[in-house]
Amino acid sequence: MGTNLNIKQNLVDFSAPLEQPIPNCVTEIIKLMKNYISISPNQLTVNIYQPGQGIPKHVDTHSVFNSQIISVSLGSDVVMDFKNPLTGKVLPVLLPARSLTVMSGESRYLWHHGITPRKTDALQDVVERGLRISLTLRECTKRTM
């Protein structure tokens, strides 16, 4: 919503803006984040994950999005893995339901992040995954298409 993101090409298409702006309910959430973020999101991606689904490790494109990637997790808790491509180190991070994740600096530009497709996560305890909704907010800053 807002700006058209082609996920397969990891590019923003400014020539074809989406008819749907970011919904008012999400702009209200953005207002609640004002003390934690330094961007003005103009692009929203909503993903719905069933138990057992994930997303491959990746880094959001550098050339189109501003310095922060914002994620709001709704529904189920999930573990997101961050991997440093220089050292191979992997850090599993619990994203609780109703949590805010702000990626900036190395976590934004260096570390790859993803969610392993599985039905349970284990850090201290084993947690079964349920339905999870991810709201990813970005600020598009450069016209690339």
C-alpha positions in Angstrom: 0.0 0.0 0.0 1.3 3.5 -0.7 4.2 2.9 -3.1 4.2 -0.1 -5.4 7.0 -2.6 -4.4 8.0 -5.4 -6.8 9.2 -8.0 -4.3 10.7 -10.3 -6.9 12.9 -7.5 -8.3 13.2 -5.7 -5.0 12.4 -2.4 -6.7 9.8 0.3 -6.3 7.7 1.4 -9.2 7.0 5.1 -8.8 5.3 5.3 -12.2 2.4 3.2 -11.0 1.4 4.3 -7.5 -1.1 2.1 -5.8 -4.6 3.3 -5.5 -4.7 2.3 -1.8 -2.9 4.7 0.5 -1.6 3.4 3.8 -4.8 2.7 5.8 -5.7 5.0 8.7 -5.5 2.2 11.2 -1.8 1.8 10.3 -1.1 5.5 10.2 -2.3 5.5 13.8 0.2 2.7 14.6 2.9 4.8 12.9 2.0 7.8 15.2 2.6 5.5 18.3 6.1 4.6 17.0 7.2 8.2 16.6 9.7 7.9 19.5 11.3 4.8 18.0 11.6 5.6 14.3 13.3 8.4 12.3 11.5 7.8 9.0 8.2 8.8 7.5 6.9 5.5 6.0 5.2 5.8 2.6 5.3 2.1 1.7 3.5 -0.8 3.5 3.7 -4.5 2.8 1.3 -6.8 4.6 2.2 -10.5 4.7 0.1 -13.2 6.2 2.1 -16.3 7.3 0.4 -19.6 8.1 2.2 -22.0 10.6 5.1 -23.6 8.8 5.6 -20.6 6.4 8.7 -18.4 6.4 10.7 -16.0 4.3 14.2 -16.5 3.0 17.1 -14.6 4.5 17.6 -11.3 2.7 18.6 -7.6 3.0 16.0 -5.0 1.9 17.3 -3.1 -1.1 19.7 -0.3 -0.2 19.1 2.0 -3.2 15.4 2.6 -2.7 14.6 2.6 1.0 15.7 4.9 3.7 17.8 4.0 6.7 15.2 2.0 8.7 13.0 -1.0 8.0 10.1 -1.2 10.4 8.2 -4.4 11.2 5.1 -4.9 13.3 4.3 -8.5 14.2 0.7 -9.4 14.9 -0.7 -12.8 15.8 1.8 -15.5 16.6 5.3 -15.1 18.1 8.0 -16.1 15.7 11.8 -16.4 15.7 13.6 -14.3 13.0 17.2 -15.3 12.3 19.8 -12.6 11.5 22.9 -13.8 9.8 26.2 -11.9 9.3 27.5 -12.8 5.8 31.0 -11.8 6.8 31.3 -14.1 9.8 28.5 -16.6 9.3 27.2 -15.8 12.8 23.5 -16.4 13.2 21.4 -14.7 15.9 17.9 -16.0 16.5 15.6 -13.2 17.8 12.1 -13.7 19.2 9.5 -11.4 17.7 6.6 -11.5 20.1 3.1 -10.9 19.0 2.4 -7.1 18.9 6.1 -6.3 18.8 7.9 -3.6 16.9 11.3 -4.3 15.2 13.4 -1.4 13.9 16.3 -2.4 11.6 18.9 0.3 11.1 22.7 0.4 10.8 24.3 -3.1 10.4 21.0 -4.9 11.1 19.6 -2.9 8.1 22.5 -3.0 5.7 24.7 -5.9 6.5 22.9 -8.7 8.4 20.5 -10.8 6.4 17.2 -11.5 8.1 14.6 -14.3 7.5 12.2 -16.7 9.1 12.8 -20.4 8.7 9.7 -22.3 7.5 8.7 -24.5 10.4 5.7 -25.0 12.7 7.6 -24.5 16.0 10.3 -22.2 17.3 12.7 -23.0 20.1 14.8 -20.6 22.1 14.2 -21.3 25.8 10.9 -23.1 25.3 9.3 -24.7 22.2 6.6 -22.4 20.9 4.0 -23.5 18.3 3.5 -21.0 15.6 0.0 -19.7 14.8 -1.2 -17.3 12.2 1.1 -14.3 11.9 0.6 -11.0 10.2 3.6 -8.8 9.4 3.3 -5.1 8.7 6.6 -3.9 7.0 6.9 -0.2 6.7 9.5 1.6 4.6 10.3 5.0 3.4 11.0 5.1 -0.3 13.5 7.8 -1.1 14.8 7.3 -4.6 12.9 6.9 -7.9 14.4 3.9 -9.7 11.9 2.9 -12.3 
